[in-house]
């Protein structure tokens, strides 16, 4: 991270970003989005928002003008062929399955004739289940606690009303550090805040909307069933998360499910011991949330890197993001 910051400052100081952009590395650049819309209007976790609809359009226009965008079929063909990637390719993905993916992102993608893959957590589709990260954010926004200390933590977090979004970020980071105990931590948080969320309305897509997107050329992939972090699961539970999500998707949709993205997706949430089970379940691609340009596709087909989009579009910053990325 420090090396990347230094490289960025040097490039900016020398005015070299645009020049270097023309010589960026070949590979598959996977760009990942979550929610599209206005984060300031969100009742839950604002950090799940990638950008507004206007900025999404700008991101797509730049990607389309600077990369060859591929779909899942082409991606799998590249893996099977095991050829060296000799172009600058782009692959667009979304995680979780929020409704704004259908209402805002899908029409924009369709208008530009851009394919994308939407990884959905099947337990959230057509349910009134609030995801754990959104409920945690809701509690932090509404509680009157000056500090928060869960029994799983070594030290408390100070909760400043002036920095609510920062509070949410800190609490979620702490809770994710104990992935095996997320349910227990959430239960304890409910007890400490004394609050109960009774008016939740699903913010996720329906099966009908997913079918419409698939019919229009989008790919629907798995993001597990219940969005539990894989590294916290035993072998039986991992198998269930992989198989049940795939079975539900294939029962509702027309295409075979060949790809999955890891819930949370950082380096601590998956490991190579899972790869045999992922292959056995019939998946051909698995995507992380790690920052890499994908070059060795066949070798790393179950740990493909993605660029997280989490800010308004600014051309120089976007170019720096790509130029500074390591390869895998």
C-alpha positions in Angstrom: 0.0 0.0 0.0 2.8 2.5 0.9 4.7 1.6 -2.3 1.5 2.3 -4.3 1.1 5.7 -2.6 4.7 6.6 -3.4 4.3 5.6 -7.0 1.1 7.6 -7.3 2.7 10.7 -5.9 5.7 10.4 -8.3 3.4 9.9 -11.3 1.4 12.9 -10.4 4.4 15.1 -9.7 6.0 14.2 -13.0 2.7 14.4 -14.9 3.3 10.8 -16.2 0.0 9.1 -15.5 -1.5 9.6 -19.0 1.8 8.6 -20.7 2.1 5.5 -18.6 -1.5 4.6 -19.2 -0.7 3.9 -22.8 1.8 1.3 -21.7 -0.3 -0.4 -19.0 0.0 -4.2 -18.6 -2.1 -6.7 -20.5 -4.5 -8.9 -18.5 -8.1 -9.1 -17.4 -9.0 -6.1 -15.2 -12.1 -7.0 -13.2 -14.0 -4.0 -11.9 -16.4 -4.7 -9.0 -19.4 -2.6 -7.9 -21.9 -3.1 -5.1 -24.6 -0.6 -4.8 -25.4 2.2 -7.2 -27.0 5.4 -6.0 -26.9 8.1 -3.3 -25.1 6.8 -0.2 -26.3 9.8 1.9 -29.9 8.6 1.6 -29.1 5.1 2.8 -30.7 3.9 6.0 -28.1 1.2 6.5 -24.5 0.7 5.5 -23.4 3.6 3.3 -20.0 2.0 2.5 -21.7 -0.6 0.3 -22.3 2.1 -2.3 -19.8 2.2 -5.1 -20.9 5.4 -6.8 -24.0 7.3 -8.1 -25.7 6.4 -11.3 -24.0 9.4 -13.1 -20.6 8.3 -12.0 -21.4 4.7 -13.0 -22.0 6.0 -16.5 -18.7 7.8 -16.5 -16.9 4.7 -15.2 -18.4 2.5 -17.9 -17.7 5.0 -20.7 -14.0 5.2 -19.7 -13.7 1.4 -19.4 -15.5 0.9 -22.8 -13.1 3.4 -24.4 -10.0 1.9 -23.0 -10.6 -1.9 -22.7 -12.2 -4.7 -24.6 -15.1 -5.8 -22.3 -15.7 -9.5 -22.1 -18.5 -11.7 -20.8 -18.3 -14.9 -18.8 -18.3 -17.2 -21.8 -15.2 -15.4 -23.1 -13.5 -15.5 -19.7 -14.0 -19.2 -19.4 -12.7 -19.7 -23.0 -9.5 -17.8 -22.0 -9.0 -20.0 -18.9 -9.6 -23.3 -20.8 -7.3 -22.3 -23.6 -4.6 -21.4 -21.1 -3.2 -18.8 -23.6 -1.3 -15.7 -22.5 -3.6 -12.7 -22.3 -2.1 -10.3 -24.8 -4.8 -7.5 -24.6 -6.3 -5.1 -22.0 -9.5 -6.8 -21.2 -12.2 -5.7 -18.7 -14.8 -7.7 -16.8 -17.7 -6.0 -14.9 -19.1 -7.6 -11.8 -21.5 -6.7 -8.9 -21.9 -8.3 -5.5 -24.8 -9.0 -3.2 -27.9 -8.5 -5.4 -29.2 -5.1 -4.2 -32.3 -3.8 -6.0 -30.5 -0.7 -7.4 -28.5 -3.1 -9.5 -31.7 -3.8 -11.4 -33.2 -0.3 -11.2 -30.1 1.8 -12.0 -27.2 -0.3 -13.2 -29.0 -2.7 -15.5 -30.6 0.0 -17.8 -27.2 1.8 -18.1 -25.4 -1.4 -19.0 -28.1 -2.4 -21.5 -28.0 1.1 -23.1 -24.2 0.7 -23.7 -24.5 -3.0 -24.7 -22.1 -3.9 -21.9 -22.3 -7.4 -20.3 -21.9 -7.8 -16.5 -22.0 -10.6 -14.0 -24.2 -10.1 -10.9 -23.2 -12.3 -7.9 -26.2 -12.7 -5.6 -26.6 -14.2 -2.1 -29.6 -16.4 -2.7 -31.0 -16.1 0.9 -31.6 -12.4 0.3 -33.6 -12.7 -2.9 -37.3 -12.2 -2.3 -36.9 -12.3 1.5 -37.3 -9.9 4.3 -33.9 -10.9 5.7 -31.7 -7.9 6.5 -28.0 -8.7 5.8 -25.9 -8.7 8.9 -23.7 -5.7 7.8 -26.8 -3.5 7.1 -28.3 -4.4 10.5 -25.1 -3.6 12.3 -24.9 -0.2 10.5 -28.5 0.5 11.5 -27.8 -0.2 15.1 -24.7 2.1 15.1 -26.7 4.9 13.4 -29.5 4.8 15.9 -27.9 3.8 19.3 -27.0 6.3 22.0 -23.9 4.5 23.2 -20.8 6.6 23.7 -18.6 3.5 23.2 -19.1 -0.1 22.2 -17.4 -3.1 23.7 -18.3 -6.6 22.6 -17.0 -9.6 24.5 -15.1 -10.8 21.5 -13.1 -7.6 21.3 -9.9 -6.7 23.2 -10.8 -3.0 23.4 -13.8 -0.8 22.9 -14.7 1.6 20.1 -15.6 5.2 20.8 -18.8 6.2 19.0 -18.8 9.8 18.0 -22.1 11.1 16.7 -20.2 13.5 14.5 -18.6 10.6 12.6 -21.4 8.1 12.2 -20.1 6.6 9.0 -16.6 6.2 10.5 -18.2 4.4 13.5 -19.9 2.0 11.2 -16.7 1.3 9.3 -14.8 0.6 12.6 -17.4 -1.6 14.1 -17.8 -3.7 10.9 -14.1 -4.1 10.6 -13.9 -5.4 14.2 -16.8 -7.8 13.6 -15.4 -9.1 10.4 -12.2 -9.9 12.2 -14.1 -12.6 14.1 -15.9 -14.3 11.2 -16.9 -17.4 13.0 -18.8 -15.4 15.5 -20.7 -12.8 13.4 -24.1 -14.0 14.5 -23.1 -14.0 18.2 -21.7 -10.5 17.9 -24.8 -9.2 16.2 -26.9 -10.8 19.0 -24.8 -9.1 21.6 -25.0 -5.8 19.7 -28.8 -6.0 19.8 -28.7 -6.5 23.5 -26.4 -3.6 24.1 -28.3 -1.1 22.0 -31.7 -2.3 23.2 -33.0 -1.5 19.7 -35.1 -3.7 17.4 -35.5 -3.1 13.7 -39.1 -3.8 12.8 -39.8 -1.9 9.6 -37.2 -3.4 7.3 -38.3 -3.7 3.7 -36.1 -5.8 1.4 -33.6 -3.8 -0.7 -32.7 -6.8 -2.8 -33.8 -8.0 -6.3 -36.5 -10.5 -7.1 -36.3 -13.7 -9.1 -38.3 -12.1 -11.9 -35.9 -9.2 -12.1 -32.9 -11.6 -12.2 -34.6 -13.6 -15.0 -35.1 -10.4 -17.0 -31.5 -9.4 -16.6 -30.3 -12.9 -17.7 -32.6 -12.8 -20.7 -31.0 -9.5 -21.7 -27.5 -11.0 -21.7 -26.3 -10.5 -18.1 -24.8 -13.3 -16.2 -26.0 -14.3 -12.7 -23.5 -15.9 -10.4 -23.5 -17.1 -6.9 -22.3 -15.1 -3.8 -23.0 -18.0 -1.5 -26.5 -18.6 0.0 -26.4 -16.8 3.3 -23.3 -14.6 2.8 -21.4 -16.3 5.6 -17.6 -15.9 5.4 -16.2 -19.1 4.0 -13.2 -19.3 6.2 -15.5 -19.5 9.2 -17.3 -22.6 8.0 -16.6 -26.3 8.4 -16.5 -28.6 5.4 -20.2 -29.5 5.5 -21.4 -25.9 5.8 -19.1 -24.8 3.0 -20.4 -27.5 0.8 -24.0 -26.4 1.6 -23.3 -22.7 0.9 -21.8 -23.6 -2.5 -24.4 -26.2 -3.6 -27.5 -24.6 -2.2 -26.9 -21.2 -3.9 -26.1 -23.0 -7.2 -29.2 -25.2 -7.0 -31.6 -22.3 -6.2 -30.2 -20.1 -9.0 -30.3 -22.9 -11.6 -33.9 -23.8 -10.5 -35.0 -20.2 -11.1 -32.9 -19.2 -14.1 -32.1 -20.8 -17.5 -28.3 -20.8 -17.5 -25.9 -23.0 -15.5 -24.2 -21.2 -12.7 -20.4 -21.4 -13.4 -19.0 -18.6 -11.2 -19.0 -17.4 -7.6 -17.6 -14.5 -5.7 -16.4 -15.0 -2.1 -18.4 -13.1 0.6 -16.3 -10.2 1.8 -13.5 -11.7 -0.3 -10.3 -10.6 1.3 -7.3 -12.9 1.8 -8.5 -14.1 5.2 -11.9 -15.2 3.9 -10.9 -18.1 1.6 -8.0 -20.5 1.1 -6.7 -22.9 -1.4 -8.0 -25.9 0.5 -11.5 -24.9 -0.7 -10.6 -25.0 -4.4 -11.3 -28.8 -4.8 -14.8 -28.4 -3.3 -15.5 -25.4 -5.5 -14.5 -27.3 -8.6 -16.4 -30.4 -7.5 -19.6 -28.3 -7.2 -19.2 -27.3 -10.9 -17.9 -23.8 -10.6 -15.3 -22.7 -13.1 -14.5 -19.2 -11.8 -14.2 -17.8 -8.3 -13.6 -14.1 -7.6 -12.0 -12.5 -4.6 -12.1 -8.9 -3.5 -8.3 -8.6 -3.8 -6.5 -6.0 -5.9 -4.8 -7.7 -8.9 -4.6 -7.6 -12.7 -5.4 -11.2 -13.8 -2.8 -12.7 -16.1 -2.3 -16.3 -15.1 -5.9 -17.2 -15.5 -5.8 -21.0 -15.5 -3.6 -21.1 -12.4 -5.6 -18.6 -10.4 -9.1 -19.3 -11.7 -10.4 -19.7 -8.1 -8.8 -16.6 -6.7 -9.3 -14.0 -9.4 -8.6 -10.4 -8.4 -11.0 -7.5 -8.7 -10.7 -3.7 -8.5 -13.2 -2.3 -6.0 -14.9 0.8 -7.3 -15.8 3.0 -4.3 -15.6 6.6 -5.2 -16.8 9.1 -7.9 -15.2 8.8 -11.3 -12.0 10.8 -11.8 -9.9 9.8 -14.8 -6.5 10.3 -13.3 -7.4 8.4 -10.1 -8.9 5.6 -12.1 -5.8 5.3 -14.3 -3.6 5.3 -11.2 -5.7 2.5 -9.7 -5.0 0.3 -12.7 -1.4 1.3 -13.1 -0.4 0.6 -9.5 -2.0 -2.9 -9.4 0.1 -6.0 -9.0 -0.4 -8.9 -11.3 -1.5 -12.4 -10.4 
